[in-house]
Amino acid sequence: MRKFKIPKIYTTTNKTIRFPDDVIADVEEAIRGTNCNFSAFVIEAVRVALENLREDEP
């Protein structure tokens, strides 16, 4: 399993999604003081999750 790293900012397409307030607070705390924004963090988290799902496929 790949270790999660704070990502660089990539070019993106706008997509609206709702997050629970506690998740937003946790992400903002994790990226505080880094060169990462909320969207880039979530994108990397989704990429890692997708990779993990692929590794679990039979």
N, CA, C and O atoms as a CHARMM CRD file, in Angstrom:
* protein
*
  232
    1    1 MET  N      0.83600  -1.17100   0.00000 PROA 1      0.00000
    2    1 MET  CA     0.00000   0.00000   0.00000 PROA 1      0.00000
    3    1 MET  C      0.88300   1.23800   0.00000 PROA 1      0.00000
    4    1 MET  O      1.85400   1.31400   0.75300 PROA 1      0.00000
    5    2 ARG  N      0.54700   2.20100  -0.84100 PROA 2      0.00000
    6    2 ARG  CA     1.29500   3.44300  -0.96400 PROA 2      0.00000
    7    2 ARG  C      0.99800   4.35600   0.21400 PROA 2      0.00000
    8    2 ARG  O     -0.14600   4.44500   0.66000 PROA 2      0.00000
    9    3 LYS  N      2.01400   5.02900   0.71700 PROA 3      0.00000
   10    3 LYS  CA     1.85600   5.96400   1.81700 PROA 3      0.00000
   11    3 LYS  C      1.30200   7.28000   1.29300 PROA 3      0.00000
   12    3 LYS  O      1.72400   7.75000   0.23600 PROA 3      0.00000
   13    4 PHE  N      0.36100   7.88300   2.01800 PROA 4      0.00000
   14    4 PHE  CA    -0.21500   9.16600   1.63600 PROA 4      0.00000
   15    4 PHE  C      0.81000  10.26500   1.83200 PROA 4      0.00000
   16    4 PHE  O      1.46800  10.33500   2.87000 PROA 4      0.00000
   17    5 LYS  N      0.94700  11.13900   0.81200 PROA 5      0.00000
   18    5 LYS  CA     1.83300  12.29600   0.88500 PROA 5      0.00000
   19    5 LYS  C      1.02900  13.53700   0.53600 PROA 5      0.00000
   20    5 LYS  O      0.11800  13.47800  -0.29000 PROA 5      0.00000
   21    6 ILE  N      1.35900  14.65400   1.15600 PROA 6      0.00000
   22    6 ILE  CA     0.71900  15.91800   0.80100 PROA 6      0.00000
   23    6 ILE  C      1.08700  16.20700  -0.65100 PROA 6      0.00000
   24    6 ILE  O      2.27100  16.26800  -0.98100 PROA 6      0.00000
   25    7 PRO  N      0.08800  16.38900  -1.53000 PROA 7      0.00000
   26    7 PRO  CA     0.35100  16.51700  -2.96700 PROA 7      0.00000
   27    7 PRO  C      0.68500  17.92700  -3.41900 PROA 7      0.00000
   28    7 PRO  O      0.49300  18.89900  -2.68800 PROA 7      0.00000
   29    8 LYS  N      1.19300  18.01600  -4.65100 PROA 8      0.00000
   30    8 LYS  CA     1.36600  19.29000  -5.33900 PROA 8      0.00000
   31    8 LYS  C      0.01500  19.67700  -5.92900 PROA 8      0.00000
   32    8 LYS  O     -0.89000  18.84700  -6.01700 PROA 8      0.00000
   33    9 ILE  N     -0.11800  20.92400  -6.32700 PROA 9      0.00000
   34    9 ILE  CA    -1.36000  21.38500  -6.93000 PROA 9      0.00000
   35    9 ILE  C     -1.35000  21.06200  -8.41900 PROA 9      0.00000
   36    9 ILE  O     -0.38600  21.37900  -9.11600 PROA 9      0.00000
   37   10 TYR  N     -2.42900  20.42600  -8.91700 PROA 10     0.00000
   38   10 TYR  CA    -2.57000  20.04900 -10.31300 PROA 10     0.00000
   39   10 TYR  C     -3.66200  20.88900 -10.97100 PROA 10     0.00000
   40   10 TYR  O     -4.50200  21.46700 -10.28200 PROA 10     0.00000
   41   11 THR  N     -3.65300  20.95800 -12.30700 PROA 11     0.00000
   42   11 THR  CA    -4.77400  21.57900 -12.99700 PROA 11     0.00000
   43   11 THR  C     -5.96800  20.64500 -12.85700 PROA 11     0.00000
   44   11 THR  O     -5.81200  19.42400 -12.89500 PROA 11     0.00000
   45   12 THR  N     -7.16200  21.21400 -12.69500 PROA 12     0.00000
   46   12 THR  CA    -8.33600  20.40200 -12.39500 PROA 12     0.00000
   47   12 THR  C     -9.57500  20.92400 -13.10800 PROA 12     0.00000
   48   12 THR  O     -9.56500  22.00700 -13.69400 PROA 12     0.00000
   49   13 THR  N    -10.63100  20.14200 -13.04900 PROA 13     0.00000
   50   13 THR  CA   -11.96200  20.53800 -13.48800 PROA 13     0.00000
   51   13 THR  C    -12.81100  20.71200 -12.23700 PROA 13     0.00000
   52   13 THR  O    -12.74000  19.89800 -11.31600 PROA 13     0.00000
   53   14 ASN  N    -13.60300  21.75600 -12.20300 PROA 14     0.00000
   54   14 ASN  CA   -14.43000  22.03300 -11.03300 PROA 14     0.00000
   55   14 ASN  C    -15.52500  20.98400 -10.86000 PROA 14     0.00000
   56   14 ASN  O    -16.22100  20.64100 -11.81500 PROA 14     0.00000
   57   15 LYS  N    -15.67300  20.47800  -9.63700 PROA 15     0.00000
   58   15 LYS  CA   -16.69700  19.49900  -9.28500 PROA 15     0.00000
   59   15 LYS  C    -17.18100  19.84400  -7.87900 PROA 15     0.00000
   60   15 LYS  O    -16.36900  20.02600  -6.97300 PROA 15     0.00000
   61   16 THR  N    -18.48000  19.93300  -7.69400 PROA 16     0.00000
   62   16 THR  CA   -19.02200  20.28400  -6.38200 PROA 16     0.00000
   63   16 THR  C    -19.27500  19.02300  -5.56900 PROA 16     0.00000
   64   16 THR  O    -19.84600  18.05200  -6.06500 PROA 16     0.00000
   65   17 ILE  N    -18.83700  19.05200  -4.30200 PROA 17     0.00000
   66   17 ILE  CA   -19.03200  17.91900  -3.40400 PROA 17     0.00000
   67   17 ILE  C    -19.20000  18.46500  -1.98800 PROA 17     0.00000
   68   17 ILE  O    -18.57700  19.46000  -1.61900 PROA 17     0.00000
   69   18 ARG  N    -20.04000  17.81100  -1.20700 PROA 18     0.00000
   70   18 ARG  CA   -20.26100  18.22300   0.18100 PROA 18     0.00000
   71   18 ARG  C    -19.45500  17.31700   1.10900 PROA 18     0.00000
   72   18 ARG  O    -19.38800  16.10400   0.91200 PROA 18     0.00000
   73   19 PHE  N    -18.84100  17.93300   2.13000 PROA 19     0.00000
   74   19 PHE  CA   -18.06800  17.21000   3.12600 PROA 19     0.00000
   75   19 PHE  C    -18.64200  17.49700   4.50600 PROA 19     0.00000
   76   19 PHE  O    -19.13200  18.59900   4.75100 PROA 19     0.00000
   77   20 PRO  N    -18.58900  16.53300   5.40400 PROA 20     0.00000
   78   20 PRO  CA   -18.95800  16.80400   6.79300 PROA 20     0.00000
   79   20 PRO  C    -17.99100  17.84700   7.37900 PROA 20     0.00000
   80   20 PRO  O    -16.81000  17.87900   7.03500 PROA 20     0.00000
   81   21 ASP  N    -18.51700  18.68800   8.26400 PROA 21     0.00000
   82   21 ASP  CA   -17.69800  19.75500   8.84500 PROA 21     0.00000
   83   21 ASP  C    -16.44400  19.23000   9.54400 PROA 21     0.00000
   84   21 ASP  O    -15.38600  19.85600   9.47700 PROA 21     0.00000
   85   22 ASP  N    -16.56100  18.09000  10.20900 PROA 22     0.00000
   86   22 ASP  CA   -15.39200  17.56800  10.92400 PROA 22     0.00000
   87   22 ASP  C    -14.29900  17.11300   9.95900 PROA 22     0.00000
   88   22 ASP  O    -13.11500  17.23300  10.27500 PROA 22     0.00000
   89   23 VAL  N    -14.67400  16.59400   8.78900 PROA 23     0.00000
   90   23 VAL  CA   -13.68500  16.18600   7.79000 PROA 23     0.00000
   91   23 VAL  C    -12.96900  17.41700   7.24600 PROA 23     0.00000
   92   23 VAL  O    -11.74900  17.40800   7.07600 PROA 23     0.00000
   93   24 ILE  N    -13.72400  18.46900   6.97600 PROA 24     0.00000
   94   24 ILE  CA   -13.12500  19.72100   6.49600 PROA 24     0.00000
   95   24 ILE  C    -12.12200  20.24200   7.51100 PROA 24     0.00000
   96   24 ILE  O    -11.01200  20.62900   7.14600 PROA 24     0.00000
   97   25 ALA  N    -12.50100  20.25400   8.77400 PROA 25     0.00000
   98   25 ALA  CA   -11.60400  20.74400   9.82300 PROA 25     0.00000
   99   25 ALA  C    -10.33500  19.89500   9.90000 PROA 25     0.00000
  100   25 ALA  O     -9.23800  20.43400  10.04700 PROA 25     0.00000
  101   26 ASP  N    -10.47800  18.57700   9.80200 PROA 26     0.00000
  102   26 ASP  CA    -9.30800  17.69100   9.87600 PROA 26     0.00000
  103   26 ASP  C     -8.37200  17.89600   8.68800 PROA 26     0.00000
  104   26 ASP  O     -7.15300  17.92000   8.85400 PROA 26     0.00000
  105   27 VAL  N     -8.93900  18.04300   7.49200 PROA 27     0.00000
  106   27 VAL  CA    -8.11000  18.28200   6.30100 PROA 27     0.00000
  107   27 VAL  C     -7.40200  19.62600   6.41900 PROA 27     0.00000
  108   27 VAL  O     -6.20300  19.72000   6.15500 PROA 27     0.00000
  109   28 GLU  N     -8.12800  20.65800   6.80900 PROA 28     0.00000
  110   28 GLU  CA    -7.50700  21.97500   6.94000 PROA 28     0.00000
  111   28 GLU  C     -6.38000  21.97000   7.96400 PROA 28     0.00000
  112   28 GLU  O     -5.37000  22.64800   7.77900 PROA 28     0.00000
  113   29 GLU  N     -6.54600  21.21300   9.03700 PROA 29     0.00000
  114   29 GLU  CA    -5.47200  21.08500  10.02900 PROA 29     0.00000
  115   29 GLU  C     -4.27400  20.36100   9.42900 PROA 29     0.00000
  116   29 GLU  O     -3.13100  20.74900   9.67400 PROA 29     0.00000
  117   30 ALA  N     -4.52200  19.31500   8.64700 PROA 30     0.00000
  118   30 ALA  CA    -3.43500  18.53700   8.04800 PROA 30     0.00000
  119   30 ALA  C     -2.62400  19.33900   7.03900 PROA 30     0.00000
  120   30 ALA  O     -1.42100  19.11600   6.90100 PROA 30     0.00000
  121   31 ILE  N     -3.26000  20.26600   6.33400 PROA 31     0.00000
  122   31 ILE  CA    -2.55400  21.02400   5.29200 PROA 31     0.00000
  123   31 ILE  C     -2.03100  22.36900   5.77700 PROA 31     0.00000
  124   31 ILE  O     -1.32200  23.05900   5.04400 PROA 31     0.00000
  125   32 ARG  N     -2.37100  22.74300   6.99300 PROA 32     0.00000
  126   32 ARG  CA    -1.90800  24.02200   7.54000 PROA 32     0.00000
  127   32 ARG  C     -0.38100  24.07700   7.51800 PROA 32     0.00000
  128   32 ARG  O      0.28900  23.16400   8.00300 PROA 32     0.00000
  129   33 GLY  N      0.15700  25.14600   6.95600 PROA 33     0.00000
  130   33 GLY  CA     1.60400  25.32600   6.90900 PROA 33     0.00000
  131   33 GLY  C      2.27200  24.61400   5.74700 PROA 33     0.00000
  132   33 GLY  O      3.49900  24.61900   5.64500 PROA 33     0.00000
  133   34 THR  N      1.49100  24.00300   4.87100 PROA 34     0.00000
  134   34 THR  CA     2.05600  23.32300   3.70900 PROA 34     0.00000
  135   34 THR  C      1.71200  24.10600   2.44600 PROA 34     0.00000
  136   34 THR  O      0.93700  25.06200   2.48700 PROA 34     0.00000
  137   35 ASN  N      2.29300  23.69300   1.33200 PROA 35     0.00000
  138   35 ASN  CA     1.98100  24.29200   0.03900 PROA 35     0.00000
  139   35 ASN  C      0.92900  23.42900  -0.65500 PROA 35     0.00000
  140   35 ASN  O      1.12400  22.99500  -1.79000 PROA 35     0.00000
  141   36 CYS  N     -0.17500  23.18600   0.02800 PROA 36     0.00000
  142   36 CYS  CA    -1.23200  22.31600  -0.48000 PROA 36     0.00000
  143   36 CYS  C     -2.57800  22.94600  -0.15300 PROA 36     0.00000
  144   36 CYS  O     -2.76500  23.51900   0.92100 PROA 36     0.00000
  145   37 ASN  N     -3.51500  22.83300  -1.09200 PROA 37     0.00000
  146   37 ASN  CA    -4.85600  23.32500  -0.79700 PROA 37     0.00000
  147   37 ASN  C     -5.79500  22.14900  -0.56200 PROA 37     0.00000
  148   37 ASN  O     -5.41600  20.99200  -0.74500 PROA 37     0.00000
  149   38 PHE  N     -7.02600  22.45800  -0.15400 PROA 38     0.00000
  150   38 PHE  CA    -7.99900  21.43100   0.18600 PROA 38     0.00000
  151   38 PHE  C     -8.24000  20.47800  -0.98000 PROA 38     0.00000
  152   38 PHE  O     -8.23300  19.25900  -0.80900 PROA 38     0.00000
  153   39 SER  N     -8.45100  21.04200  -2.15700 PROA 39     0.00000
  154   39 SER  CA    -8.74500  20.21600  -3.33300 PROA 39     0.00000
  155   39 SER  C     -7.60700  19.26200  -3.65800 PROA 39     0.00000
  156   39 SER  O     -7.84300  18.08300  -3.92400 PROA 39     0.00000
  157   40 ALA  N     -6.38500  19.75300  -3.63800 PROA 40     0.00000
  158   40 ALA  CA    -5.24100  18.89800  -3.95700 PROA 40     0.00000
  159   40 ALA  C     -5.11300  17.76200  -2.95100 PROA 40     0.00000
  160   40 ALA  O     -4.77800  16.63700  -3.32300 PROA 40     0.00000
  161   41 PHE  N     -5.37600  18.04600  -1.69500 PROA 41     0.00000
  162   41 PHE  CA    -5.32200  17.01300  -0.65900 PROA 41     0.00000
  163   41 PHE  C     -6.35800  15.92800  -0.92300 PROA 41     0.00000
  164   41 PHE  O     -6.05200  14.73700  -0.86600 PROA 41     0.00000
  165   42 VAL  N     -7.59200  16.35400  -1.21300 PROA 42     0.00000
  166   42 VAL  CA    -8.67100  15.39200  -1.45600 PROA 42     0.00000
  167   42 VAL  C     -8.40300  14.57700  -2.71700 PROA 42     0.00000
  168   42 VAL  O     -8.66400  13.37400  -2.74000 PROA 42     0.00000
  169   43 ILE  N     -7.88700  15.21400  -3.76200 PROA 43     0.00000
  170   43 ILE  CA    -7.55700  14.49500  -4.99500 PROA 43     0.00000
  171   43 ILE  C     -6.53400  13.40100  -4.71500 PROA 43     0.00000
  172   43 ILE  O     -6.69200  12.27200  -5.17800 PROA 43     0.00000
  173   44 GLU  N     -5.50200  13.72400  -3.97100 PROA 44     0.00000
  174   44 GLU  CA    -4.48300  12.71500  -3.64900 PROA 44     0.00000
  175   44 GLU  C     -5.07400  11.59900  -2.80100 PROA 44     0.00000
  176   44 GLU  O     -4.74200  10.43100  -3.00100 PROA 44     0.00000
  177   45 ALA  N     -5.94500  11.94000  -1.85800 PROA 45     0.00000
  178   45 ALA  CA    -6.57500  10.92400  -1.02500 PROA 45     0.00000
  179   45 ALA  C     -7.42200   9.97900  -1.87400 PROA 45     0.00000
  180   45 ALA  O     -7.41500   8.76900  -1.64800 PROA 45     0.00000
  181   46 VAL  N     -8.14600  10.52200  -2.84600 PROA 46     0.00000
  182   46 VAL  CA    -8.96300   9.69500  -3.73000 PROA 46     0.00000
  183   46 VAL  C     -8.07300   8.82000  -4.60300 PROA 46     0.00000
  184   46 VAL  O     -8.38700   7.65000  -4.82300 PROA 46     0.00000
  185   47 ARG  N     -6.97800   9.36300  -5.10000 PROA 47     0.00000
  186   47 ARG  CA    -6.05600   8.56000  -5.92100 PROA 47     0.00000
  187   47 ARG  C     -5.50200   7.38200  -5.12700 PROA 47     0.00000
  188   47 ARG  O     -5.42700   6.26400  -5.63800 PROA 47     0.00000
  189   48 VAL  N     -5.11500   7.63000  -3.88300 PROA 48     0.00000
  190   48 VAL  CA    -4.59300   6.55600  -3.03900 PROA 48     0.00000
  191   48 VAL  C     -5.68900   5.52500  -2.77200 PROA 48     0.00000
  192   48 VAL  O     -5.43100   4.32200  -2.81200 PROA 48     0.00000
  193   49 ALA  N     -6.90300   5.98700  -2.50200 PROA 49     0.00000
  194   49 ALA  CA    -8.01500   5.06600  -2.26200 PROA 49     0.00000
  195   49 ALA  C     -8.28500   4.20400  -3.48700 PROA 49     0.00000
  196   49 ALA  O     -8.49400   2.99800  -3.35500 PROA 49     0.00000
  197   50 LEU  N     -8.28500   4.79900  -4.67600 PROA 50     0.00000
  198   50 LEU  CA    -8.50800   4.04300  -5.90800 PROA 50     0.00000
  199   50 LEU  C     -7.40000   3.01600  -6.13300 PROA 50     0.00000
  200   50 LEU  O     -7.66700   1.88600  -6.54200 PROA 50     0.00000
  201   51 GLU  N     -6.16500   3.41300  -5.86600 PROA 51     0.00000
  202   51 GLU  CA    -5.04200   2.48000  -6.00100 PROA 51     0.00000
  203   51 GLU  C     -5.19400   1.31100  -5.02800 PROA 51     0.00000
  204   51 GLU  O     -4.94000   0.16100  -5.38800 PROA 51     0.00000
  205   52 ASN  N     -5.60800   1.60800  -3.79800 PROA 52     0.00000
  206   52 ASN  CA    -5.81500   0.54900  -2.80500 PROA 52     0.00000
  207   52 ASN  C     -6.91200  -0.40800  -3.24800 PROA 52     0.00000
  208   52 ASN  O     -6.78800  -1.61900  -3.06500 PROA 52     0.00000
  209   53 LEU  N     -7.98500   0.12400  -3.82900 PROA 53     0.00000
  210   53 LEU  CA    -9.06500  -0.73500  -4.31900 PROA 53     0.00000
  211   53 LEU  C     -8.57100  -1.64400  -5.43400 PROA 53     0.00000
  212   53 LEU  O     -8.93000  -2.82100  -5.47200 PROA 53     0.00000
  213   54 ARG  N     -7.74900  -1.11700  -6.34600 PROA 54     0.00000
  214   54 ARG  CA    -7.21000  -1.92500  -7.42700 PROA 54     0.00000
  215   54 ARG  C     -6.32800  -3.04100  -6.89500 PROA 54     0.00000
  216   54 ARG  O     -6.34100  -4.15400  -7.42000 PROA 54     0.00000
  217   55 GLU  N     -5.55700  -2.74100  -5.84800 PROA 55     0.00000
  218   55 GLU  CA    -4.68200  -3.76500  -5.25400 PROA 55     0.00000
  219   55 GLU  C     -5.49600  -4.87100  -4.59900 PROA 55     0.00000
  220   55 GLU  O     -5.03400  -6.00900  -4.51400 PROA 55     0.00000
  221   56 ASP  N     -6.69900  -4.55500  -4.13700 PROA 56     0.00000
  222   56 ASP  CA    -7.54900  -5.54800  -3.48000 PROA 56     0.00000
  223   56 ASP  C     -8.35500  -6.39400  -4.45200 PROA 56     0.00000
  224   56 ASP  O     -8.98300  -7.37000  -4.04300 PROA 56     0.00000
  225   57 GLU  N     -8.35000  -6.03500  -5.73700 PROA 57     0.00000
  226   57 GLU  CA    -9.09900  -6.81500  -6.74300 PROA 57     0.00000
  227   57 GLU  C     -8.46700  -8.19100  -6.90800 PROA 57     0.00000
  228   57 GLU  O     -7.24800  -8.33800  -6.81500 PROA 57     0.00000
  229   58 PRO  N     -9.31000  -9.20700  -7.15500 PROA 58     0.00000
  230   58 PRO  CA    -8.76200 -10.56200  -7.32100 PROA 58     0.00000
  231   58 PRO  C     -7.95000 -10.71900  -8.59000 PROA 58     0.00000
  232   58 PRO  O     -7.43000 -11.80100  -8.86100 PROA 58     0.00000
